[in-house]
Amino acid sequence: MRTASGEVALAAWPHLQEMGRLTAEQRSLLQVLSTDRSAEELTERCPRDQAETLLAMLSSGGWLITTVVCGDRPLFSSRPLVPHRKPLPPAEPRRLSRFVSVRRDGDEFVVESPAAGAEVRLYDSRLAEPVLTACAAHRELPDVPSEAVRLLAGELADAGLLATAAETHSLSRAQWSPHELAFHHGSRLRGDHRMGQDFGGSYWAKGRFDAPPGKHPRWMEAAIELPRPDLDRLRVQDPALAEVMEARQSLRSYDEDTPLTVEELGEFLFRTARVRATGSDTEGLDISGRPYPAGGAAYELEVYPLVRNVRGLDAGLYHYAPHGHRLHLIPASATALRWLMKASAAGMTGEATPQVLLVIATRFGRLAWKYQAMGYALTLKHVGVLFQSMYLAATAMGLAPCALGVGDSNAFAEATGLDYFEETSVGEFALGSLPVARREGTG
Ligand SMILES: Cc1cc2nc3c(=O)[nH]c(=O)nc-3n(C[C@H](O)[C@H](O)[C@H](O)COP(=O)(O)O)c2cc1C
């Protein structure tokens, strides 16, 4: 882009780099750089010193992809991810960083790390070997010049894909497991993400796959109608929000002689998770309105009450159908249900087992059909939003709520028979009646 005063700026949202005044040769060079050109070709178009100044500016700004070729065969390329490359660490022995992953993309290999400043792409699978041995020895590879391997070693180092033993010496580095750092890095807007193109609400799957429907397509059989609360009565009789928020607490014991009732479970689900309205968004995705907020109003979360002790309801695993405010009993083996309960309740401080374990699953495709790279982060945020709504409703109703941080998605898959990739559990919430001492205000 050229400003009125003749200065040049490079723009690729959300980045803007002002390049100042460029010579006519530099401007013409800038234009041809969008296609593949050799280094020699570039310096032929523009005086060498001007070309080098421009290339240095582009490189430090993270605008250049460098490809090393052998004849006309590309060997590897390096694509900057952040504008400024990090300074090289001291010349201690460096090995592949523990954050590095090597994955296949079509016929190519991508070497990447959330801690690196660039991504290296290998077009020749034989180059994977020197990468995995971190280029310790620049060995001869058939048909690959050792010069190329040396250059690759340089690129890996420059990109920050190699690290010294110091990588685990500080808490700030050691505290990140590779999968958590990759998830964090990949699901935030970064320099190389393009909002609406490869990140965010791009609707990338439209035209390729049908959007998963708003209503759960699986649990359609005979259903149990749940009692509904009288909202007008609740509006008058509920404690004030300030009171509820101040009283909210995680409670982990129950009154087993006076357990939760099916009316209370019905009211609780109605107040937190039911569908209040339905529609579709501009691209045809089913959306709805519910008591808790959710990105894009897509509402991918499903609630599965695992009932142990509820008056008026048989023990077992149910799916909550939020459109009709109903429960569907899911046929599951007793062993699978015990495993599902145990995996979550094991993390709950104390001896009690929830009267109802609310397993929250994500029909991930509901979000991933629209959102790119950030869908999973979004679904976990939604779990937090739903947890707080559940805490507040339970407190207002005089029940015992507790969010749980641990659950077993394999146990959920085993109990429901659902495809792990299509729908998987992402949160668990324990619920029950208030223990006697608490109800009487003595504990
Ligand atoms: C996301 C999340 C996960 C939690 N995981 C557990 C858990 O696994 N076991 C447990 O006993 N409590 C769990 N809790 C409850 C916390 O221990 C509790 O909120 C915290 O100690 C503060 O106490 P309070 O909720 O009574 O204010 C969790 C809470 C949240 C929000």
The ligand as a MOL file (V3000), in Angstrom:
LIG
                    3D

  0  0  0     0  0            999 V3000
M  V30 BEGIN CTAB
M  V30 COUNTS 31 33 0 0 0
M  V30 BEGIN ATOM
M  V30 1 C -12.7970 -25.7670 36.8880 0
M  V30 2 C -12.8610 -26.2150 38.3310 0
M  V30 3 C -12.3810 -27.4550 38.6540 0
M  V30 4 C -12.4910 -27.9320 39.9470 0
M  V30 5 N -12.0910 -29.1950 40.2420 0
M  V30 6 C -12.3430 -29.7320 41.4570 0
M  V30 7 C -12.0870 -31.1120 41.7130 0
M  V30 8 O -11.6710 -31.8690 40.8400 0
M  V30 9 N -12.3370 -31.5960 42.9610 0
M  V30 10 C -12.8410 -30.8110 43.9410 0
M  V30 11 O -13.0600 -31.3200 45.0620 0
M  V30 12 N -13.1010 -29.4900 43.7250 0
M  V30 13 C -12.8970 -28.9380 42.5010 0
M  V30 14 N -13.2050 -27.6210 42.2360 0
M  V30 15 C -13.7370 -26.7770 43.2920 0
M  V30 16 C -12.6440 -25.8870 43.8550 0
M  V30 17 O -11.8080 -26.6570 44.6950 0
M  V30 18 C -13.2900 -24.7350 44.6310 0
M  V30 19 O -14.0210 -23.9300 43.7250 0
M  V30 20 C -12.2480 -23.8740 45.3230 0
M  V30 21 O -11.6060 -24.5880 46.3470 0
M  V30 22 C -12.8570 -22.5990 45.8970 0
M  V30 23 O -13.8590 -22.9510 46.8500 0
M  V30 24 P -15.3730 -22.5090 46.6780 0
M  V30 25 O -15.8760 -23.0010 45.3540 0
M  V30 26 O -16.0890 -23.2010 47.8090 0
M  V30 27 O -15.4180 -21.0340 46.7640 0
M  V30 28 C -13.0780 -27.1250 40.9630 0
M  V30 29 C -13.5270 -25.8400 40.6270 0
M  V30 30 C -13.4440 -25.4020 39.3200 0
M  V30 31 C -13.9960 -24.0360 38.9600 0
M  V30 END ATOM
M  V30 BEGIN BOND
M  V30 1 1 1 2
M  V30 2 1 2 3
M  V30 3 2 2 30
M  V30 4 2 3 4
M  V30 5 1 4 5
M  V30 6 1 4 28
M  V30 7 2 5 6
M  V30 8 1 6 7
M  V30 9 1 6 13
M  V30 10 2 7 8
M  V30 11 1 7 9
M  V30 12 1 9 10
M  V30 13 2 10 11
M  V30 14 1 10 12
M  V30 15 2 12 13
M  V30 16 1 13 14
M  V30 17 1 14 15
M  V30 18 1 14 28
M  V30 19 1 15 16
M  V30 20 1 16 17
M  V30 21 1 16 18
M  V30 22 1 18 19
M  V30 23 1 18 20
M  V30 24 1 20 21
M  V30 25 1 20 22
M  V30 26 1 22 23
M  V30 27 1 23 24
M  V30 28 2 24 25
M  V30 29 1 24 26
M  V30 30 1 24 27
M  V30 31 2 28 29
M  V30 32 1 29 30
M  V30 33 1 30 31
M  V30 END BOND
M  V30 END CTAB
M  END
